[in-house]
Amino acid sequence: MIKYPQEGDPVKISWNPTFYRNVNFWSGISFSIVGLVLLSGTFNRLISALFLVAGIGLLLTASLNLARKPSGK
């Protein structure tokens, strides 16, 4: 039988940390690539440098998250 959530039940949120790590990783790579492509062109240097810095920052946070052991397991 299917148990439907009742009023006042605790809300369970499933959290998948590896998914978010991968999102961080790939978005960091794509931001870095976009920044490099924009830097090589004649586009605004400030915007392309911001893309590059954002990509490197995302990659750094992804690598820090990967290095950390998952807690509670």
C-alpha positions as CSV (number, residue, x, y, z in Angstrom):
1,M,0.0,0.0,0.0
2,I,1.2,3.5,-0.8
3,K,1.7,5.8,2.2
4,Y,1.0,9.3,1.2
5,P,2.5,12.2,3.2
6,Q,0.2,13.5,5.8
7,E,0.0,17.0,7.2
8,G,2.8,17.5,9.8
9,D,5.1,14.8,8.5
10,P,8.8,15.7,8.5
11,V,10.0,16.7,5.1
12,K,12.7,14.4,3.8
13,I,15.1,16.0,1.3
14,S,17.4,13.5,-0.5
15,W,20.9,15.0,-0.9
16,N,23.3,13.6,-3.4
17,P,26.7,15.4,-2.9
18,T,28.4,13.7,-5.8
19,F,25.9,15.1,-8.2
20,Y,26.7,18.6,-7.0
21,R,30.4,18.0,-7.1
22,N,30.1,16.9,-10.7
23,V,28.0,20.0,-11.6
24,N,30.6,22.2,-10.0
25,F,33.4,20.4,-11.8
26,W,31.8,20.6,-15.3
27,S,30.5,24.1,-14.9
28,G,34.0,25.1,-13.8
29,I,35.6,23.6,-16.9
30,S,33.0,25.2,-19.2
31,F,33.4,28.6,-17.5
32,S,37.2,28.3,-17.9
33,I,36.9,27.3,-21.6
34,V,34.5,30.2,-22.2
35,G,36.9,32.6,-20.5
36,L,39.9,31.4,-22.5
37,V,37.9,31.6,-25.8
38,L,36.8,35.1,-25.0
39,L,40.4,36.1,-23.9
40,S,41.7,34.9,-27.3
41,G,39.2,36.9,-29.2
42,T,38.7,40.7,-29.2
43,F,35.9,40.5,-26.6
44,N,35.9,42.7,-23.5
45,R,38.9,41.6,-21.4
46,L,37.2,42.2,-18.0
47,I,34.2,40.0,-18.8
48,S,36.4,37.2,-20.1
49,A,38.8,37.4,-17.1
50,L,35.7,37.2,-14.8
51,F,34.6,34.0,-16.7
52,L,38.1,32.6,-16.3
53,V,38.3,33.4,-12.6
54,A,34.8,32.0,-12.0
55,G,35.7,28.8,-13.8
56,I,38.9,28.3,-11.8
57,G,37.0,29.0,-8.6
58,L,34.4,26.4,-9.4
59,L,37.1,23.9,-10.2
60,L,38.8,24.7,-6.9
61,T,35.6,24.2,-4.9
62,A,34.9,21.0,-6.8
63,S,38.4,19.6,-6.0
64,L,38.1,20.6,-2.4
65,N,34.7,18.8,-2.2
66,L,36.1,15.7,-3.8
67,A,39.0,15.7,-1.4
68,R,36.7,15.9,1.6
69,K,35.4,12.5,2.9
70,P,31.6,12.2,3.0
71,S,30.6,12.6,6.6
72,G,28.2,10.2,8.4
73,K,29.0,7.2,6.3
